[in-house]
Structure formats: C-alpha cells, structure tokens
Amino acid sequence: MIDLRLLREDPAWLRDACARKRTPVDLEHGIALEARRRETVQQEESLQAERNRASKEIGARKKAGEDTAAAQEEVRRIGERIKALAEERSGLDATLADLALTIPNRPAGDVPRGDGAEGNVEVARWGEPRQFDFAPKAHWDLAADLGLIDFERAARLSGSGFALYRGLGARLERALFNFMLDLHTARHGYTEWMPPVLINRACMTGTGQLPKFESEMYCTDKGDDLFLAPTAEVPVTNIHRGEILDSAQLPLKYTAYTPCFRREAGAAGKDTRGIIRVHQFDKVELVKFCRPEASGDEHEKLRADAEAVLQALGLPYRVLLLCDGDMSFAAAKCYDLEVWAPGVNRWLEVSSCSNFTDFQARRADIRFRDEDRKVRFVHTLNASGVALPRAFIAILENFQQADGSVLVPEVLRPYLGGVDLLRKG
C-alpha cells in the first residue's frame, strides 16, 4: 500500500506508478478527497478550539450569575458541527483507504519499460539445453507411461486442472520439496515454518492479493471469509503482521512448503495438458524481512538462493528481469527464473524473485525499531524456492532416456531410497 501523504506531497510519484503498471486509478478524485479531508481536520480543530473558549466563558459567566442559555445552545450547535465533520472525515478515511489498496507499487528505477513479456530482459543463463539423439517426449506422456501421474482419475476426483500423483511420482514430488527445504535451512540459513493454508482476508490484503485478485482465489462460503493460500508468501509474510521488530533481528529469512490454490489455471484453454498450469500445486517459498537500505542486496541473495535449487538439480535455466508492464501489482522489482523444458520446447517459469520495498509492510503494518529508536517500515521480499510442477516437468523432460526411462538427479536419490532411474513396471 502506498503512503496516502503522496496524494498531497508527490502525486507525480503515484501517477508514474499507475502508468508503469498499466493500472487505471482515478488519482485526481483521490487528490480531491485528500484535500477535503485536510479541510475537515482543520475545521474540526478550529471548532474544537472555539468550543473550548466558549465553554470557559460559560463557566466564568455562570460564576458571575449571568444567563448562559444562549451561549450553551451555541456550544451545542458547535458540537453537532464537530460531530458531522468527524463523520465526514471517517467516511473520507474509509474511501481513501480503499483507494490506496488499488494503487500498485511503483517499479524501481532500474526496471526496464515494456508493455508485456516481450519487454523482459534476459540477464543470466545457466547450463546448456541438452541435445537429444531422439525426439524428446512431453512430460504428460512420460508421466503416464511411467505411471507417475494419473490424469484421468484426477479429472474424476476434482475436474480439469488437477493432478493425481502415484507411486514414484508421489515420492518424487515429496523428494523435491524435502530437498528444497533442507537446502534452504541447512545451507542458506532460513527458518522453516509450516503455516495453515486457510488464510483470513486481512492477510490476503496485506500481501496484495486482495482486492485486485479476489476472483482468482478459492474462498470458503460458510461465512468465515477464509481463503485457500495461493502461495505460502501470504501466511509467512503475515507472521509479523502488526508487529514492531528489533533491527538486530533483521534480516529475517523464512521458508515454508504449502500446497497452493489458484482459480486462474488453464484460463481460456491455455496449457490445459499436463501440469504446466494447474489449480493446485506444491511450492516451497522464501520470504525475507529486512531494513530498507539492505533490500537491494537481499534481493540479489534471494535470487541466488532460488537459483541454487535449479543448479543442484542440473536444470538449464535463464533469468529474466521483468519490465514494468509484466510485473506483479505489488512488486517494485522482479526476476523470473525459467527452466528449459525440451518436451514442450519452451521456457517455464519456476520462480519469481520479488522485492516489494515497503508496499506489503504498509498494508500488513510490519515495522522495526532502528538504533535511534525510530519506528520504520521493513522491506519484504519473496521468491519461489521453487514451484514444483514445472521443476517436476523439467526433470522428466531433461533427463528422459531413449527407452522412455528418466534419470533421477543425484541430489534427489537419497530422498527416494537410492532410486536412480524411473522406469516402467
């Protein structure tokens, strides 16, 4: 959430944020509302001062035995005007708060400009795509042939956009998130959490999913207003909602595994085969809380931690710096990590590494007390570390063999009881 003082002090900053994020917001109306709010505050303060003076005069006149009925009636009328102004101000506060939730975070200065994915800039690449001496299969054929995923029964259970992992497929999925959690806790120094996956509206608003993306979320309908987590980012970032942290604690580095739920999967018939885009998927998330002056460096370290997963698995990938027209509503700067999937012949995003500056912290009221005892908003960052469906895809497609079997990355073999090859039977 933006600081509402910007409506008065720097509206150009807000106009630039909305323009670069392609988000239409009636800022001029907001500026007028903020100006009217300031007027009501000034009028309230003036009337309160007037009422205080009149009350003192009434007291003195009563002591002198004078009739104060008219003066008391005037004080009563002043009180009614103060009450009316307070109610108007309360309404303006609510309207401005709602408006603030619709204004996106402004892209950082080094974010490239562009209208969409074509404006993203490749900044790094690791590994070389494998050259096959046979036609590589897509993951949906490999998974079906090897008995790793049962797509037909998944559809009978839940409909399209879901997967039913079985046997070694289920074990491989579990091996992946256990490996990632172990890597991030043991090597990268993150603290592991296991949060609930039903999340309240305040938490969803705090990280920026609401109100903008409510139609894409799964929500309970029993009056408790709970949402299925679209990502562990939501509960983990909100662990410190409403708290003031000590600067000595920062940076805080958290990781968590959760299943994730999103309605938008397979929208408009896109990526309906296999598990490229599904309504429920597993993901390991990385979340950081840091001092504002450190968030740039922490962002680069966060990206490196996510990249370490792909390097350990031996998966070729590239890093994109997203342009302003392709960034999320809440991010100030974002890198996407994309793995190469030869079976579908395309790059697949497995992680977005985002710096939100103080945008989420303002919405969730997460602050810290610095060495001078001044209370300031933290900066929050997160990255997928990484999303499993596409990592699963990349493993099957990159390590498939001519006979239809799939080599298991060495780092995963201990999690599979030493299994080094996925084969039929």
N, C-alpha and C positions, 0 to 999 in steps of 0.2 A: 504494500500500500504506500502511496506517496504521502508526503507531508503536506497537509492542506494549506500550510502557510505559503506554499509555492503559488497558489492561486492569486495571492496578493503580491508576493515578493519576486516571483520568477515564472510568470505564465508561459514565457517562451520555452522554458525547460519542458513543461508539460505538453505544449503543442508539438515540440520535437519528438517527445516520447510517443505520442499517439500517431504522429505521421510516420515515424520509422517502423512502428509495429503494425501499421495499417489497421489501426483501431479507431473507429469513429466515436468520438465522445464530444458532447456539447459543452466544451470548456467555457465558452462565453457565458452560458447560463450559470455555470458553476462560479465564475468570477463575480457575476452579479449577485448570486446568492451569498457568497462570502462577504461582499461589500455590505449587503443588507444585514448580515449577521453582526458585523462590526458596528453598524449603526444601532442595532438593538442593544448591544452591550453598552455602548456609550450612553444611550438614552436611559437604560436601566440604572447605570451608575449615577447619572445626573439626577434622576428622580429619587433614588435612594438617599442621595445627599440632601435633596430638597426635603424629603420626608423626615430625615433625621433633624434638620434645622427646625422644621415646623413642630415636631414632637417636643423638642427642647423648649420652644417658645410657649407651647401649650402648657407645659409643666410650670413654667415661670408665671404664666398668666393665671393658672389655677391657684397658685400660692397667693397671688395678689387679689384673689376673689373675683376675677373677671369671668365673663361668659365666654366659653371657648367652643360652643356647639358648632358654629360655622367653620372654625378652624379644624375641628375634629372631622367634620364632614369632608373638608378638602383633603385631609390626610388619608381618609378612607378612599377617596377617588384616586389619589396618587397611588395607593396600594393596589387598586384594581388595574391601573395602567401598568404598574410594575409586573403584576401577575400576567397580564395579557402579553407583555413584551417577553417575559420568561417563557411562556408557552410558544410564542412565535419562534424564539431562539431555539427552543428544544426541537421544534419541527424542522428548522433550518439545519440544526446539527445532524439530525437523522438523514435528511436529504443529502447533505454534503458527505456524510459517511458512506451512504450508498453510492454516490458519485465516485468517491475515492476508490471504491472497490472495482470500478470499471476502467480505471486508468492503468495502463500497463507500465512496467518498469522501463526506464529509458536505456537503450543499448549503450554499452561502453564506447569510449572514443575510438578504440581500435577495431571495432566490429565493422566488417565491410557492409556496404549498402547493396541491396538487391531485392528483387520482387519475390523471390522464391528459391527453391532448391538450386536453381541454376546459378544463383549468386553466391553460393557457398564456395569457400576456398580450401583446397587441399593443402595442408601444412606439413603432413608427415605420412610416411608409409613404412610398414614393417613386413618383412617376408616377401616371398615371391609366389604368386599363384602357381599351383602345380600344373605341369604339362602332362596330360594323360595320353596313353597309347591306346585308349579305348574310349567310347562315348560315356562320360560320367552320367549316372542316374540322378534324378531329383530325389530329395530326401523322403518324399511321400512313398515313392516306390521302394527305396531301401528299407524304410521303417516297416512297410507292410510285408516285404519279402522276408525280413529277418524277425518278424513277429514282435517288433518293439513298440508299435503303436497300433491300436485297433480303432480306425477312423469310423467304421460303420457302427460299431456298438456305442462309440462316443456320441454319435448323432442320435441314436435311440435313447440314450440316457439324458442328453441335455439339448440336443439340436445342433445346428451348424455352428462352427467356430469354437469347438471344444475338442480336446484330445484325451484319449484313454491310453495311458502308458501301461505296458505289461512286461513282466519278466525282466530281462536285461535292460529293456527300455526304461522301466521304472527305476531300476538300480542305477542306470547311467544318469538319469535326472537327479536322483538323490546324491550320487557321487559328485556331480557338478556343483551343487550348492554347498555341500560339505567341504569340498576342496576350496571353494572361494572364501567361505567363512574362515577356514583355517589359515589361508594365505593372508587375509586382511587382518586377522587378530594377531597371529604369530609373527608375521614379517612386517606388516605395515602399522601395527600398533593401535588398531581400532578396538573399541569396546563393543562386544556383541550384546544385542538386545533381542528379545522375542516378543514383539508387541501384539496386541489384539488386531484383528483385521476388520472389525466393525468400528467405525470411527464417527464421532459426532460432527455436526455441522460447523461448529466453531473451529475445529481442527482442519476441516476441509477448506474453510475460508482462510485460515491462517497461512496455508501454503499456496493459495491462489487457484485451487481447483474450482472453488465456488466464488462468485456466482456464475462465472463465464462458462464453465464446462459441465454444469449440472446435468444436462441432457445425456452426457456420455457416461455418467456414473450409475452404478447399481445402488438403489436406496430401498430400505425396508419400508413397508406400508402399514405398520401397526401403530403409528403414532409416536414412535420413539425417535424418528428422524436420524437414523443411523445409516451410514454408507459403507459398502464394502470397499476396502482400501484399493485405490487404483495403483498404488505403489507404497512401499514401506517409507518413502520420503515423508508421507503425511503423518503417521503416528510418531516416527522418530524425531522429526523436526519439532513436533509439538510436545515432546517430552519436557521441554523447558518453557512452555507457553506460560506467560505471566510471571516469569522469574527474573531476578537480577543476579547474574553470575559474577563471580570474582575474576578479575583479569588474570590472576595467577592460574586459573583453571584452563585458560584458553591457549591453544585451540583444543576444543573437544572433538574427538573423532569417533563416530559411532557406525556400526554396521548391523544389518539385520536381514534375515531372509523372511519373505512372506509370499504367499500366493497373491496375485494381483488380478483385478477385475475391471474390465472396460467394455462398454457397450459399442464403441465405435469400430471394433474389429470387423474386418470384412465389409466395410461400408461400400455401398454402390458396386458390389460384386468384385471388389479388388482383393487379390491374394486370398481367395477362398479355398484353395487347395493346400493341404498340408498344415503346417503350424507357423507359417510366416506371420500370420495375423490372426490372433485368437482372442476370445473373450476372457479366458482365464489362463494365466501363465505364472511361472515361478520366476523370482528375481531376487538377487542379493543387492542391497542398496548401501551406499556410502554417504554419510551426512557429516558435515563439519560446521562448527560454530567458531568464529574467530574474530579478532579485532579488525576494524575496518581497514587499517593500514596494511594488514597482512593478507587480505583476501586474494589479491592478485597472485602472490607466491603460492598460497594454499591451493588455488585453483589449478596451477600447473602440477603441483604434487598430487592432487586428486586425480587428474588425468593420467599421470604416471602409474598410480595405483591401479586404475582400471585397465590400463594397457598391459600391466604385468600379468593379468589373468590370461589375456589372449596370447601373450608371448609364451607363458608357461604351457599353454595348450598347443602351441605351434601353429596357430591360425593366422594366415596372412590378413592384414587389416590396413585401413587407411584412416587418417584423422582429418576431419573437416572442421574449419572454423565457420560457424553458421553466420550468414548475413542477417541483417536486421529483419528482412521480410520473411525469414524462415525460422526465427527464434520463437521460443515459448513466451506467453504473456508475462511471466514473472521474471525471466532471466535477463541479466544485463550482459552476459557473455556466455557462449556455449560452444563446446567442442562435441562433435558426434564421432564415435568410433564405429566403423563399419567393417565387418568381416566379409571376405570373399567366399561366395557360395557357387562353386562351379556347376553343380547340377541344375541350378536355376539361372546360372550365368549372370549374376548380379551381386552388387554390394548390399549387405543387410546391416542396418543399424542395430548394435547391441548395447550401446551406452550413450547417454547424453550427459556430459560433464558440465554442470552449470554453476555460475556464480550469480547469486541473487542480490548481492550487496545487502542493503538493509530493508529490502522490499518485503520479504516474508517476516522479518523480525518486527517490523512495524505492525503488520497485521496480527501477529501472534504475541506481540508485546514481550519480546525476548531481549533483555538488556544486560549490560555488565557495568560494574563499577571500576573505573580505572584508578591508577595510582594517586591521582589528585582527588579521588572520591567523587568524581563526576560520573553521572549515570548516562550511558550512551547505548545506542542500539548495536547489537552484534551484526556481523555479516554471516549469512548462511550459504552453504554450498552443498550440492549433492551430485552423485553420479551413480548410474547402474554399475554394479561391480561383479557380474554383468547380468543382463537379461538372458534367461536360459533357453527359451525356444530357439532363438537364432544361433546361439552357441551350439545347441544340440544339432541343428541343421548343418552348421559349418563343419562339425566333427564328422557327421555321416558323409557329407558330400566331399570333403577334402581328403579324408582318409579311407575312402572306399577302394576296394581292390577289384581286379578284373573278374574274379569269381563271385562277386557280389557281397563278400565279407567286408568288414570295416575294422581297421586297426584302432585300438584304444590308445589315446595319448598316454604317455608313460606316467605323468603325474596323477592320472585317474586310476591307474591299475590297483594301487593299494586299497582304494575305496570299493573296488569290485572284486576283492578277494583274489587278486592276481590275474584276473581275466585280461588277456591282451588282444583278443580278437572276437568281434561279434560276427557270428556265422549262423547259417540256417541250422535248425534242428535243436 
